[in-house]
Every structure is written in structure tokens, then in C-alpha cells.
Amino acid sequence: MSADVQLDHVYIRFGDFLAVDDANLQINEGEFFSFLGPSGCGKTTILRAVSGFLEPTQGEVRIGGQNMRGIGPNKRPTALIFQNLALFPLMSVADNIAFGLEVRGISKFERRKRADELLELIALQGQGDKMVSELSGGQRQRVAIARALAVEPDVLLLDEPLSALDLKLRQHMRTELRSIQQRVGITFIYITHDQGEALTMSDRVAVMSAGIIQQIAPGETIYDEPETAFVASFVGENNPFFGKVTQADSDFAVINSDVGPLRGRNTKGLEVGDNAILFVRPQALSFAEGAPDNTTSFEAAIKATEFEGHFQTVFLHGSGHKDIAMSITNDGTPAAHGPGSTVRLAYSPDKAVVLPQGAMADE
Amino acid sequence: MSDFLTTFLALLLALLLAPYLQARTDSVAKFIGGFKFVQHNGIILSLYLVGAVGIWMIGMIILPQLYMLDFSFRFNLPPMEIGGPDDVYTLKNYEYLIFGSPGSPDAFNFLHLTIFGKTILAAIFVTLINFAICYPIAYYMAQVAKGGSARLLVLCLILPFWVNEILRAFAFRILFGSGGVINELLIGAGIIDQPYDFIRADIALYSGLSYAYILLMIFPLYNAIESLDHNQVEAARDLGSPWWRIHFRVVMPYAKPGIASGCTMVFMLTAGALAAPQILGGPSSLWFTQIIYQWFNTGGNWPQGSAYAFVLLLACLVFVLAVMRIFKVSLGEIAK
């Protein structure tokens, strides 16, 4: 069984510190939903409120339509996978997996049968009698998942469970987690600071910063249509240009940046005179020679280039403290422009977005 | 004559060995320097450590105990006859504890054996009570309390132990006396109308003993529980476990070495306690240590007292080792 999760105007305060500021959202049944944000943004606090380890200061958490206030973590239809997994070191793998069943008074025989089934699901069949310490990092990871699934939760909560793994394993586990979720069909709520994880696995992502949910959307929308300066600067690489709006209509706006007037999509309906930031992704920039007429262009001096395999990144002197980054594919021809030369860069205005000024992600 | 012979032989031996030892000084130094321990700590510190621990272990523990052990197998002779022809080994002192004096009509020394059994049972009981009291406190300090309140709690636990043992025992006597605070409160609350004799019922004794070694239980428990990852407690809770099962399945197995360490210490010390039973014991109750004390002190029979003391020591050791075996704890874990 699966259940939806609703956060109804949830505020969580620790003394004077507002950890979660008006979280209001609906996570659908069977959805893979991620909270993405830097550390300290309040995403783990939300997870703890859903699992029942803390109560919201204000607002309601509802699981399957039922208000969870006053219901402890041991009575909620959720299971949590901890960042450090928190497997029981003194129990065998099978006992770990079956712990939730033991609690429910299920017979030893039945427990073992269920543990063996789950071991098969996580491709660790026959390893039930090993101790946790005998397993590798990835195997422990899967045991933690099996232990949580054993209690047949309606909602599985995952608190950055992949962060302790090395890169290769992490990428492999992403696919694995996604396929497990599709097989069991229950709601997954996933907490991460790693945008790669959030974007690859999730149906929808909530980007958080300083306790506030900035945007909730599918990964592609988050990437292509950021709604705030924070989302634009946090998810993927982006070049910001600051300025005031000088022209605006319902589709496009122009700002007077330090490098000249720049044009981009006006998705937030800014008006002339508003303070704004225009964001262009490195791969949307190109050298202006031979670019179509409808592009916007500006001049900048090349500072350095970095070769990264099938593409290279060109850093140019920007107007502010930050360099402008441009990423171009390597087509085998030698670089036309070296460091020091001033070049004209161009981009298509529908690849740039103009957003109200606001807090940006720290580098 | 024999003294002269000993001195003479020792001198002879020293003279004979001296050239050999002098010739080997280098290799002896090399031998000592070869130990990792010495390389790590330097020669002076190593000598001090080995010397201090050696003197402590051999001079202050092993030798006096061996002396007492030897005592326990001898007759209680007047000083004149010690070393004389009658000073031979005997099992009489141990036989006395089991069978009583040869003239008595009983087959066994029921009086002392009962007291012995009661002392061991009471010590087990006190250890269990102590554990029941200390485990929640230790858990609270180690896993729940934050910084300041944990420190305050530790202070509150330690400070009363600045008061000496005798005074603390008398305080309990006053507390539990017929006109004491507890009786006054109970009468005042209308629960009882006659003062209850807590001392005759040994309640005062058990309370006093439980309190006396509370720190020796709390700190090993605290040490063990403190290193438990709190996520494990939360994980068990999240998987639906009620609080008591979390403790039995997750916290206690993890804290087992600490539990074993605390329980063995409290058990040994309780079984060997003297001040509290002396002061808080009811008129009809006698602790085995009190009998030992009587043999040494009023009875003036050191061999008999030594025998009793050794039986107590042996019983405690056997009991503790058996319990450790049952709970699968090794000595090394306790020392952690």
C-alpha cells in the first residue's frame, strides 16, 4: 500500500530559529519526491517531522489523509533510512531486516522467510547469517533498504543515504533505488544536497533554502524554468548578470547589465525599473561569429580555458566578482581564441531567464 | 645458625654471579631496550611504570593475600608456639565453616552457612536494584541530556560521596528510623498509623547498600551507552519498536560490557561491605563480613577469619565468572 503525504502550512521553530518556514505541499501516492538544498536548509527537519521524531510548531503533517500530530514514529506508516544507515551491529543481516517484524510479534520462522525474500529483492540471497560488519558499503546500503521495506511502510523516507558511498557506487545505487521504488510502488521521500541524485531519480523535486521551499517541480522544469535566483544558481551551473529592467513585455525583458543590455525570458512578469538578475547557462553561450541575428551578444575578455574532455570551459572576466563561464564542445579544431583576447559572446534570449533579485546559492 | 648460613650463601651467590652479570650488562641493556614498551616510553618512564605497577600488584596485593592464604591453613596458636613443632598446616578452619565445631550436634554449621548464603543472595539482590536504578539515569545522561543538565546531574551524583561512608550510613539510619523522615511522611500522609521498622525489615540496609555503590554502576553504564549511535535508537523506534524493546534489543546488548563491569563491581563490593551492614543491619541480620570481622577482631582468631574471607572471595569470583560466561562477556571487554 502507498499513501500520499501532505504538509499543511508547516512551521518548525527551534527557539528563535525558524528551521522550516511555511512548508505547504502535497506528495502524491507512489511518487518519488526529493527535497534538495544545501546543508542547514531545513530539509532533514521536514523529514523528521514526517517520520514523527519531531512535531511541527505549527501546521499539520497528514499521511494518507490522516493528521499525524501526537502519533509517534513507531506508530506511523513510514520507515526511515538514516544517513549513516544505523544498522544494528550486534545482529545478523537477517535479524536486522526482520527487526520490524520481530517488533510486530511475527514468528521466527515467518520472519526468516520474509527476510530471505527481501534479501533476494536486494540481490544478497544467502547472506542473511552474516554480520553487518562483513558486508561492503553498497551491500549495507541495500540491507538498510530491505530493513525499512520489511515493515511494509506506506512511505519510505531516505535521509541522504548515498552520501557515504563512493562515486561509482552512488551512481549505481541511484538506478537501483529508482527501480526498487518502481517495483514496490510506495511513496519515496528523498533528502539530498546532491542535485544529480535529485534530478535523476525524482518525479518531482522541492528546492529548499533557509527553511523556505523555493520551487516544487519535475527536475527538468527546475533546471529549465527556475523560479527564484536561488534555484537558478543552485541547480546546475549558471552565469548571473545583475541590472535593472529597462524593457519588459509578457514574454521577454531586457536588463542593463555591466556588459550591456541583455535580453531574456520574463517568466516572473517583471516590470520596468525592477531589480533583476539574468541567468544564462554556460552551454547556452557561444562565440558570436556566425551566430543568428536574433541573438543577444556582449563582449568579454578570456581569462583562461579548461580542457575537460569532450567539451571545454572558457572563463571570461565578468563584471562582478564572478567569472563568466562558457562551455563549448570540442570539435577537434584548435581553439580560435586564446586567453587575453576579447571576444563577443552570444546567446539566444529564450535560453536566458530574468528573475527578481534574491539570495543566491553560496559557491 | 641458620641465619648465618643464609647470609653466607647469599653472599657467595652474589660474588659468583657478579662477574657474569658485569660481562652481560650490554646485552641486558639491549634486551630491555628491545621491548616496544620501553622504546615507546623511554627507559626512565618504563622503569617507573613497571616498578610502580609491580610494587602495587606484588607488594600490596599478591604478597599480603598469599600471607593470608597461608594463615587460613594454620592453627590459631599463641605467639610463643608460632614456628614451633605444632605450627603445621590444617584444613580445620575451612571445616569449621562447613561442619561447625566438632562438639556441636548439628551435621553442618547452619548458622554461618545461612549467613553466607544470605549475604550472597542479598548482594545479588542489591546489584539488581542498583542496576534498575542506575540504568535509566545512565541512559538519560548518555543519550538524552544535553551539555549543561548532564553536567549538573553528574555533579549531583558525585557531591554526596564527599560525605564519608559512615556518615552516609548513619544518615540512612536517621532517614529510616522509627521517628525518621520517611515514617513521619508516611504517617502524615495517612498511609500507616504506626511507625514501620525499616531497619528490622532490612529495607534500610538494602537501600544503604544500593546507594553506597551507585557511582560504580552509573559510570561504566554511562561510558558504554554514551558511544551508542543515537540513530540506532531512532531506527528501532521508527521500525515500530516500543521503548522497552529498544532497550532490550539495541541498547543493552550494546552496553553489555558496561553492564557487566558495573554489576561485578557492585556485587563484589556489596558482598564485601562492612560499614553499611554494621550500621544499618537489623538486630537479627548478620552480613558474612561481620562474622569475618568478629573472627579477626573480637575473636582474635586470624587463621579462622582468613579462611572465611577466602571462601567469600572465592564464591564471589566463581559467581562473577559464571555470570560473565552466561552473558558471553570477556574480561577484556569489561576493562574497556
Chai-1 contact restraints between the chains, C-beta under 6 A:
chainA,res_idxA,chainB,res_idxB,connection_type,confidence,min_distance_angstrom,max_distance_angstrom,comment,restraint_id
A,P73,B,R237,contact,1.0,0.0,6.0,A-B,restraint_1
A,P73,B,D238,contact,1.0,0.0,6.0,A-B,restraint_2
A,N74,B,R237,contact,1.0,0.0,6.0,A-B,restraint_3
A,N74,B,G240,contact,1.0,0.0,6.0,A-B,restraint_4
A,L80,B,D238,contact,1.0,0.0,6.0,A-B,restraint_5
A,F82,B,N231,contact,1.0,0.0,6.0,A-B,restraint_6
A,F82,B,A235,contact,1.0,0.0,6.0,A-B,restraint_7
A,N84,B,N231,contact,1.0,0.0,6.0,A-B,restraint_8
A,A86,B,N231,contact,1.0,0.0,6.0,A-B,restraint_9
A,A86,B,Q232,contact,1.0,0.0,6.0,A-B,restraint_10
A,A86,B,A235,contact,1.0,0.0,6.0,A-B,restraint_11
A,L90,B,P253,contact,1.0,0.0,6.0,A-B,restraint_12
A,F99,B,L239,contact,1.0,0.0,6.0,A-B,restraint_13
A,G100,B,L239,contact,1.0,0.0,6.0,A-B,restraint_14
A,G100,B,G240,contact,1.0,0.0,6.0,A-B,restraint_15
A,V103,B,G240,contact,1.0,0.0,6.0,A-B,restraint_16
A,V103,B,S241,contact,1.0,0.0,6.0,A-B,restraint_17
A,V151,B,L239,contact,1.0,0.0,6.0,A-B,restraint_18
